[in-house]
Amino acid sequence: MGQLYSEISDKLKQFIENQKLFFVGTATADSRVNISPKGMDSLRVLDKNRVVWLNVTGSGNETSAHTQENPRMTIMLTAFEGNPMILRLYGDAKVVHKNDREWEELFSLFSPIPGARQIFDLTVDLVQTSCGMAVPIYDYIEEREQLKNWAVKKGEEGLKEYWQEANQVSLDGKPTNIVSKNI
């Protein structure tokens, strides 16, 4: 059944690295709760209490707006094959934009993904596992290429224009600072 840990063990790190999909949850005190699925080999475990993930351009930018106002973040991973397990990483995150000094060092941990716009750096203060026995088994087929292709077609200038048009505020009107920190 469920277990609580103060850090990411080697066994849990291996589980994280084997997953193709993870979910990110954030909210401010007065915003909608946002839960966002992530993939594209965009999550890295840096040490027993720190993970980073590369965020690519999408239709919204809720996670960025929320994290800048309230750094609480939960990352959830679940086994869709093999032994059942759900893993949650709780902690405080910060947004790293392209113009921030730590961008280059953190970005170098990932294969370049077209449309990359932010990196989230999560300090983990609680790790929770639970059984996951009710999660169905699914077969992984392949990564989707549509978002990468869209970003390549947009190009660097087109992405900046898109950020200005669609990524500057959350659903609740909270600023993301995407333009001021990345352009």
Residue pairs with C-beta under 8 A, 6 or more apart in sequence:
1 130
1 131
2 128
2 129
2 130
2 131
3 128
3 129
4 126
4 127
4 128
5 12
5 126
5 127
5 128
5 129
6 49
6 125
6 126
6 127
7 48
7 49
7 124
7 127
8 16
8 45
8 47
8 48
8 49
8 51
8 89
8 124
8 127
9 48
12 87
12 127
12 129
13 45
15 77
15 79
15 85
15 87
16 22
16 43
16 45
16 51
16 77
16 87
17 45
19 43
19 77
19 78
19 79
20 39
20 140
20 143
21 37
21 38
21 39
21 77
21 80
22 37
22 38
22 39
22 43
22 53
22 75
22 76
22 77
23 35
23 36
23 37
23 38
23 75
23 76
23 77
24 34
24 35
24 36
24 38
24 53
24 63
24 73
24 74
24 75
24 76
24 120
25 33
25 34
25 35
25 36
25 73
25 74
25 75
25 76
26 33
26 34
26 62
26 63
26 66
26 67
26 70
26 72
26 73
26 74
26 93
27 33
27 34
27 66
27 70
27 72
28 65
28 66
28 69
28 70
28 172
28 174
29 70
30 172
31 62
31 65
31 66
31 69
31 170
31 171
31 172
31 174
32 62
32 171
32 172
34 60
34 62
34 63
34 66
34 170
36 62
36 63
38 53
38 55
39 143
39 144
40 54
40 56
40 113
40 143
40 147
40 148
41 110
41 111
42 53
42 54
42 55
42 56
42 110
42 113
43 51
43 52
43 53
43 75
44 51
44 52
44 53
44 109
44 110
45 51
46 52
46 109
48 124
49 91
49 123
49 124
49 125
50 121
50 122
50 123
50 124
51 75
51 89
51 122
51 124
52 96
52 106
52 109
52 119
52 120
52 121
52 122
53 75
53 119
53 120
53 122
54 107
54 110
54 113
54 116
54 118
54 119
55 63
55 64
55 116
55 117
55 118
55 119
55 120
56 113
56 114
56 115
56 116
56 117
56 147
56 151
57 115
57 116
57 117
57 147
57 151
57 159
57 162
57 163
57 167
58 147
59 166
60 166
60 167
60 170
60 171
61 117
61 167
61 168
61 170
61 176
61 178
62 170
62 171
63 73
63 120
64 95
64 118
64 176
64 177
64 178
65 169
65 170
65 172
65 174
65 175
65 176
66 170
66 174
67 73
67 93
67 94
67 95
67 120
68 95
68 174
68 175
68 176
68 177
69 174
71 92
71 93
71 94
72 90
72 91
72 92
72 93
73 90
73 91
73 92
73 93
73 120
73 122
74 88
74 89
74 90
75 88
75 89
75 122
76 86
76 87
76 88
76 89
77 86
77 87
78 85
78 86
78 87
78 132
78 135
79 85
79 86
79 132
79 135
80 135
80 136
80 137
80 138
80 140
81 137
81 138
81 139
81 140
84 131
84 132
84 133
84 135
85 129
85 130
85 131
85 132
86 129
86 130
86 131
86 132
86 135
87 127
87 128
87 129
88 127
88 128
88 129
88 130
89 122
89 124
89 126
89 127
90 124
90 125
90 126
90 127
90 128
91 122
91 123
91 124
91 125
91 126
92 122
92 123
92 125
93 120
93 121
93 122
93 123
94 120
94 121
95 118
95 119
95 120
95 177
95 181
96 102
96 103
96 106
96 118
96 119
96 120
96 121
97 103
97 117
97 118
97 177
97 178
97 181
97 182
98 117
98 118
98 181
98 182
99 181
99 182
100 181
102 121
103 119
106 119
106 121
107 116
107 119
110 116
113 148
114 148
114 151
114 152
115 147
115 148
115 150
115 151
115 154
115 159
117 159
117 163
117 167
117 178
117 182
118 178
118 182
151 159
154 162
160 179
160 182
160 183
163 178
163 179
163 182
163 183
164 179
167 176
167 178
168 175
168 176
168 178
168 179
169 175
169 176
170 176
